[in-house]
């Protein structure tokens, strides 16, 4: 049994009912019998969602592997047009944000409302910083004509590269698809964390109930994990 469920079982004696005949604490959904059942169902549902997200990203990784096996030299040349410093900075930012997300969960478990809110805000700030850096990266690619498909017209290349083969458009197609989809996940994470922060400010979480904070942190760890793979595959070829 989780610490949340154990604490709930202690604080809400079996058989307790509210005015509507609902048993248990007010945050226990009516279709669950116990806090432990609700917590386990939420975690199982989130892990199932994360599993299908991994399957979704795996298709993009397979496409990367296939095209890289076909055009290894092209991938190396095209990769040199990515800003490794920006990519490394974003990697550090996301790793730190995973730490603050974990600390938000720990603070919620301890009933520290202010600390929980502060850690969530820091995590949101890191996510926004990641997107700002990605904006500048994308702006450079648009300026240099390093775009997918028929929009691929490279110029102002860096690192001594004077030209790129037409097949390099495949690399930038994969680059924009993988980082773009990842960026959408970052945006979703920001939205959900803002919602969690608002609920925390309302005092909805405590030592007995912190499931939403835990669930959102799990999602954010997935966002971090995917980027940890994207960075070396795209930037360090």
N, C-alpha and C positions, 0 to 999 in steps of 0.2 A: 504494500500500500504506500502511496506517495505521502510526503510530509503534509501536503495540503489536505489529502483525504483523511489522514490520521487526526490532524488537528480539528477538522470539521466534525468527525465522528465524536470527538471529545466535547466540543462546544455545543453541538446540536444533538441532544439526546433523542434516541429512537422514539418515534411516536409523537414528536412535537409537530403541531399543526398551526397554520396561520388562519386568518379569518375565512379563507376560501377552502379550508380543508387540506391545504398543501403541507406536506410533511417536510421537515428539515429546514435549513437556513433559506433566506429569501433568494439567494443566488442559485439554488438548486432547481434546475429545470423540472417541470412537472412530470416529464416522461422518463425521468431517472429515479431509481429507488434510493440510491445513496450517493454522497459526494464522491466516493471512490469510483463508482460506476461512471459518473459523469466525467471525471478526470481521465479515466482510462479510455473512454470513448473518444474524447477530444484528442488525446495524444495519438490514438490509433488512426483516427481520421486524418490528422495532420501528416503522419508518416506515410499514409496511402497517397495523399496529395503530393508529397515530396517525391515519392517513388515515380509517379507519373510525370512530374516535372523533369526528373533525371532522364526518363525515357524520351521526353520531348527534346532535351538538349543533346541526347546521344545521337539523334539523327543528324544534327548539325556537326557533331564531332566526326561521325562517319563520313559525311561529305568532305570535311577537311582532310581526313586521312586518305580518301580516294584521290582527291585532286593533288594532294602533296606527293603521293606516290607516282602520279603521272608527270608532274612538273616540279621536281625537287629544286632545280636551279632557279626556276622562275620564282618559286616561293621564297628562296633565300634573298633574291634581289628585291622583291616587292616588300619583304619584311623590313628591309633597311629603310624604307620610307615611313615607317612608324616611329613615333617618338618614344624611345625606351624609357627615358627619364619620366615622362608623364605617366606611362604605363606602370612603372615601378612605384611612383608616388601614389597612384590610385590603389595599387596593391596594398601598400602600407596603410592607407586610409581605411580600406575595407577590413583589413585585419584588426585594426584598432577598433573599428565600429562593432565587430563581432565581440570583442572584449567588453565594450560598454553595454552591448545588448545582454550579454551574460550577467554582467553586474546589475543590470536593471532587474533581471529575474531574481537574482540573489537578494537584492534590496526588497523586492516585493515579498519574497518568502519570509523576510525578517520584519515585515510590516513597516518599513521605512518609506513612507509615501513621498517625502521630499526628494530623497536620494533616488528613488525609482524614477520620478519625473525628470530629474536632472540627467540621469544616464540615458533616458529615452531621447531627451533633447540633444545630447551630444551625438547619439547615434544618427539622429535625423540630420544634424549639421554635417556629419561625415558623409552621409549619402548625398546631400546637396553639393558638397565639395567635390565628390566623385563626378557628378553630372556636369559641374562647371568645367572641370578638366576635360571631360569627354566632349563638351561643346567646342572647346578650343582645338581639340584633335580633329573633330569632324570639319571645322571651319578650314583647317589647313588642307585637308583632303579635297574639299570642294575647290579651294583656291588653286590647288595643284592639278586638278583634273583627274585625281585618283579615285574614280567612281566606278560603279558596276556597269557591265554591259556596254551599250552604245554610248554611254556618257563618259566612257574611259578615254580621256585625251591628256595623257601625262605631260607635264612641263614643270619647270622649276624643281627638278629632282635633287635629292640630297645625297651625301656620302659618296660623291664621285660617280654616281650613276648618271649616265647621259641619256639613256633610253630604256624603255621596258617593252618586252614583247606584248602583243595583243592578248596573249593568254593570261597576262597579269590581271586582267579585269576579273578573272575567276577568283583570284586571291582577295581582291577588294570586295567582291560580292559576298564571299564568306565572311570577311572582316565586318562589313556593315550588318550582315544578317545576324551573326553571333553577338556582336557587341550591342547592336540595336535591340535585339530581343532581351539581352541581359539588362540593358538600360530601362526597358519597360518594366522589368521585374523590380529594378531599383525604385522607379516611380511608384509602383504599387506598394512596395515596402514603406516608402515615405508616407503615403496616404494612410496605410493601416497603423503605422506608428503614431501618427498625429491623433488618430481615433483613440488609440490606447492611452496616449498622454492625457487626452481630455477626460477619459474615464478615470484615470488615476487621480487627476485633480478633483474629480467629484467624490473621491474617497471610496470608489467601488471595489478596490483591491485591499487585501489584508493578508495576514499570515495564513488565514484559513482559505482564502480564495485569490489565486493569482494565475489561474489557467490561461487567460488571454495573453498575459505578458509572456508566459512560457512558450505559447504556441507561435506568437509573432517572432520571438527570438529564434525559434527553430527555422522559420521561413528565412529570416535574415542570414542565418548561418549557411543556408543553401545558396543564397545570392553570393555570399563571400566565397564559398567553395567553387562555384562555377567560374568565377573570375580567376581564382588561383590556377585553374587549368587554362583559361583563355590567355592569360598573360604570357606564359612561356611558349604556348603553341603559336601565337600570332607575332609576338614581339621578339622572341629570342630564337627564331629559326636559325 
